[in-house]
């Protein structure tokens, strides 16, 4: 009886995790820098890895230049298929994300491991990225950290009060990061 209950719990958790992952994967929006594996069913010559260019497009045989930035993979599949159907009426296109280099932020300054960090979720916070950078070095000014974000109106500076955050206060300064953000740690 005890094994059966544990087994059902395991199956439930596995199904829940799979459903959550598939919903996240299906809603991921493509960005410049992402690497995609694009293929057309039953067409070996139309299977290739492409990178989303800075202008948000890819180039694919028979389809030419295709705008994909901001689209989900099913939307990109349909957009490519529409262009290819002039040549292959029953074209079934598959797009798989093989690299999310377009989802990077940059950590500079007094952290143990500065450099680019790939966002693993759309709700990644500055505290999570600092932990991926192996934390602050001993000379860092934790309450003077800034996140620089490029917007259509220019650069926005968002303050982060790290020392307060790890004490449980100033929680509103735990900024949810966006691709392209830069974290400056003085």
Residue pairs with C-beta under 8 A, 6 or more apart in sequence:
24 121
25 73
25 97
26 72
26 73
26 74
27 72
28 72
28 73
28 97
28 100
29 69
29 70
29 71
29 72
30 36
30 52
30 68
30 69
30 70
30 71
30 72
30 73
30 76
30 97
30 102
31 52
31 69
31 70
31 100
31 102
31 103
31 179
32 52
32 53
32 54
32 55
32 56
32 69
32 102
33 51
33 52
33 54
33 101
33 102
33 103
33 104
34 51
34 52
34 97
34 99
34 100
34 101
34 102
34 103
35 49
35 50
35 51
35 52
35 97
35 98
35 99
35 101
36 49
36 50
36 51
36 52
36 58
36 68
36 76
36 95
36 96
36 97
36 98
37 47
37 48
37 49
37 94
37 95
37 96
37 98
38 46
38 47
38 48
38 49
38 50
38 58
38 60
38 80
38 93
38 94
38 95
39 46
39 47
39 48
39 93
39 94
40 46
40 47
40 84
40 88
40 91
40 92
40 93
40 94
41 91
41 92
41 93
41 94
43 88
43 91
45 61
46 60
46 61
46 62
46 84
48 60
48 61
49 98
50 58
50 59
50 60
51 58
51 99
52 58
52 68
52 69
52 102
55 69
56 67
56 68
56 69
56 70
57 65
57 66
57 67
57 68
57 69
58 65
58 66
58 68
59 65
59 66
60 66
60 80
60 84
62 83
62 84
62 86
62 87
62 88
63 80
63 83
63 84
64 83
66 76
66 79
66 80
66 83
67 79
68 76
68 79
68 95
71 79
73 95
73 96
73 97
76 95
77 93
77 94
77 95
78 93
80 93
80 95
81 91
81 92
81 93
84 91
84 93
85 91
100 118
100 119
101 118
102 179
103 118
103 119
103 179
104 116
104 117
104 118
104 119
104 179
104 180
105 116
105 117
105 119
105 124
105 129
105 177
105 178
105 179
105 180
105 181
105 182
105 183
106 115
106 116
106 117
106 181
106 182
106 183
107 113
107 114
107 115
107 116
107 117
107 129
107 130
107 133
107 182
107 183
107 185
108 114
108 182
108 183
108 184
108 185
109 140
109 183
109 184
109 185
109 186
110 136
110 137
110 139
110 140
110 141
110 185
110 186
111 130
111 133
111 134
111 135
111 136
111 137
111 140
111 185
112 133
112 134
112 135
112 136
112 137
113 133
113 134
114 133
115 133
117 129
117 132
117 133
119 129
119 177
119 179
123 176
124 176
124 177
125 174
125 175
125 176
125 177
126 145
126 147
126 160
126 162
126 173
126 174
126 175
126 177
126 183
127 162
127 165
127 166
127 174
129 177
129 183
130 136
130 145
130 162
130 183
130 185
136 142
136 162
136 185
140 162
140 185
140 186
141 185
141 186
142 161
142 162
142 163
142 166
142 185
143 161
143 162
143 163
143 164
144 186
145 159
145 160
145 161
145 162
145 183
145 184
145 185
145 186
146 157
146 158
146 159
146 160
146 183
146 184
147 157
147 158
147 160
147 175
147 177
147 181
147 182
147 183
147 184
148 155
148 156
148 157
148 158
148 181
148 182
148 183
148 184
149 155
149 156
149 157
149 158
149 178
149 180
149 181
150 156
150 180
158 173
158 175
159 173
160 173
160 174
160 175
160 183
161 169
161 170
161 173
164 170
164 173
165 171
165 173
165 174
175 181
177 183
